[in-house]
Amino acid sequence: MDAWADSLLGHAYGRAGNHAQAMAIARELENRIREGWSSAAELAIVYLGLGEDEEALEKLEAALAEPPFARNYYFSYLKVDPIWDPLRDDPRFQDLLRRMNFPE
């Protein structure tokens, strides 16, 4: 399956309380990241669904440090995608947006 679709599925499992399934997807995404087939941004989505905001922010920071070609193009939706709403008020999330040069 597609890594982005897997991340959304993992997010949904986490939100539904099926943490075991969400963590299984997170482990698979971690393997893909090590192999260069996925981005930490996708993993952040799963942790966000699990309610693990700190881990989600750490993964976003890691994704920002990835080479530009490795970043998922959905990263460009960080400022507007409602999936990121739980992090919107966090100053670290706002700082990350600023460092990505999103317009104010």
C-alpha positions as a Markdown table, in Angstrom:
| # | Residue | x | y | z |
|---|---|---|---|---|
| 1 | Met | 0.0 | 0.0 | 0.0 |
| 2 | Asp | 1.0 | 3.6 | -0.4 |
| 3 | Ala | 2.8 | 5.1 | 2.6 |
| 4 | Trp | 0.6 | 8.2 | 2.7 |
| 5 | Ala | -2.6 | 6.0 | 2.7 |
| 6 | Asp | -1.0 | 3.8 | 5.4 |
| 7 | Ser | -0.4 | 6.9 | 7.5 |
| 8 | Leu | -4.0 | 8.0 | 7.2 |
| 9 | Leu | -5.1 | 4.4 | 8.1 |
| 10 | Gly | -2.8 | 4.4 | 11.1 |
| 11 | His | -4.2 | 7.8 | 12.1 |
| 12 | Ala | -7.8 | 6.5 | 11.9 |
| 13 | Tyr | -6.9 | 3.4 | 13.9 |
| 14 | Gly | -5.4 | 5.5 | 16.6 |
| 15 | Arg | -8.4 | 7.9 | 16.7 |
| 16 | Ala | -10.7 | 4.8 | 16.9 |
| 17 | Gly | -8.8 | 3.5 | 19.9 |
| 18 | Asn | -7.2 | 0.6 | 18.0 |
| 19 | His | -3.7 | 1.4 | 19.2 |
| 20 | Ala | -2.2 | -2.0 | 18.3 |
| 21 | Gln | -3.1 | -1.7 | 14.7 |
| 22 | Ala | -1.9 | 1.9 | 14.6 |
| 23 | Met | 1.4 | 0.9 | 16.1 |
| 24 | Ala | 1.8 | -1.9 | 13.6 |
| 25 | Ile | 1.5 | 0.7 | 10.8 |
| 26 | Ala | 3.9 | 3.0 | 12.6 |
| 27 | Arg | 6.5 | 0.2 | 12.8 |
| 28 | Glu | 6.0 | -0.5 | 9.1 |
| 29 | Leu | 6.5 | 3.2 | 8.3 |
| 30 | Glu | 9.6 | 3.3 | 10.4 |
| 31 | Asn | 11.0 | 0.4 | 8.4 |
| 32 | Arg | 10.2 | 2.3 | 5.2 |
| 33 | Ile | 11.9 | 5.4 | 6.5 |
| 34 | Arg | 15.1 | 3.5 | 7.2 |
| 35 | Glu | 14.9 | 2.1 | 3.7 |
| 36 | Gly | 14.3 | 5.5 | 2.2 |
| 37 | Trp | 10.8 | 4.7 | 1.0 |
| 38 | Ser | 8.8 | 7.0 | 3.3 |
| 39 | Ser | 9.0 | 10.3 | 5.2 |
| 40 | Ala | 8.8 | 11.0 | 8.9 |
| 41 | Ala | 5.9 | 13.3 | 8.1 |
| 42 | Glu | 3.8 | 10.3 | 7.3 |
| 43 | Leu | 4.8 | 8.7 | 10.6 |
| 44 | Ala | 3.8 | 11.9 | 12.4 |
| 45 | Ile | 0.3 | 11.5 | 11.1 |
| 46 | Val | 0.0 | 8.1 | 12.9 |
| 47 | Tyr | 1.3 | 9.5 | 16.2 |
| 48 | Leu | -1.1 | 12.4 | 15.9 |
| 49 | Gly | -4.0 | 9.9 | 15.6 |
| 50 | Leu | -2.7 | 8.1 | 18.7 |
| 51 | Gly | -2.8 | 11.4 | 20.6 |
| 52 | Glu | 0.9 | 11.4 | 21.0 |
| 53 | Asp | 1.5 | 15.1 | 20.1 |
| 54 | Glu | 5.1 | 15.2 | 21.3 |
| 55 | Glu | 6.1 | 12.3 | 19.1 |
| 56 | Ala | 4.2 | 13.8 | 16.2 |
| 57 | Leu | 6.1 | 17.0 | 16.6 |
| 58 | Glu | 9.4 | 15.2 | 16.8 |
| 59 | Lys | 8.6 | 13.3 | 13.6 |
| 60 | Leu | 7.7 | 16.6 | 11.9 |
| 61 | Glu | 11.0 | 18.0 | 12.9 |
| 62 | Ala | 12.8 | 15.0 | 11.5 |
| 63 | Ala | 10.8 | 15.3 | 8.3 |
| 64 | Leu | 11.9 | 18.9 | 7.9 |
| 65 | Ala | 15.5 | 17.8 | 8.1 |
| 66 | Glu | 15.0 | 15.2 | 5.3 |
| 67 | Pro | 16.4 | 16.0 | 1.9 |
| 68 | Pro | 13.8 | 18.0 | -0.1 |
| 69 | Phe | 13.2 | 15.1 | -2.6 |
| 70 | Ala | 12.3 | 12.8 | 0.3 |
| 71 | Arg | 9.6 | 15.0 | 1.8 |
| 72 | Asn | 6.1 | 14.1 | 1.1 |
| 73 | Tyr | 4.3 | 16.7 | -1.1 |
| 74 | Tyr | 1.5 | 16.7 | 1.5 |
| 75 | Phe | 3.9 | 18.5 | 3.7 |
| 76 | Ser | 2.8 | 21.6 | 1.8 |
| 77 | Tyr | -0.6 | 21.3 | 3.4 |
| 78 | Leu | 0.6 | 21.5 | 7.0 |
| 79 | Lys | -0.8 | 25.0 | 7.4 |
| 80 | Val | -4.3 | 24.2 | 6.2 |
| 81 | Asp | -5.0 | 20.5 | 6.6 |
| 82 | Pro | -7.4 | 19.9 | 9.5 |
| 83 | Ile | -5.6 | 16.7 | 10.5 |
| 84 | Trp | -2.9 | 19.0 | 12.1 |
| 85 | Asp | -5.5 | 21.0 | 14.1 |
| 86 | Pro | -4.4 | 19.4 | 17.5 |
| 87 | Leu | -1.0 | 21.0 | 17.0 |
| 88 | Arg | -2.0 | 24.4 | 15.7 |
| 89 | Asp | -1.7 | 26.2 | 19.0 |
| 90 | Asp | 1.6 | 24.6 | 19.9 |
| 91 | Pro | 4.4 | 27.2 | 19.6 |
| 92 | Arg | 6.7 | 24.5 | 18.2 |
| 93 | Phe | 4.3 | 23.8 | 15.4 |
| 94 | Gln | 4.0 | 27.5 | 14.6 |
| 95 | Asp | 7.8 | 27.8 | 14.6 |
| 96 | Leu | 8.0 | 24.8 | 12.3 |
| 97 | Leu | 5.6 | 26.6 | 9.9 |
| 98 | Arg | 7.7 | 29.7 | 10.0 |
| 99 | Arg | 10.9 | 27.8 | 9.3 |
| 100 | Met | 9.1 | 26.3 | 6.3 |
| 101 | Asn | 8.6 | 29.9 | 5.0 |
| 102 | Phe | 4.8 | 29.6 | 4.9 |
| 103 | Pro | 3.2 | 33.0 | 4.4 |
| 104 | Glu | 1.7 | 34.6 | 7.5 |
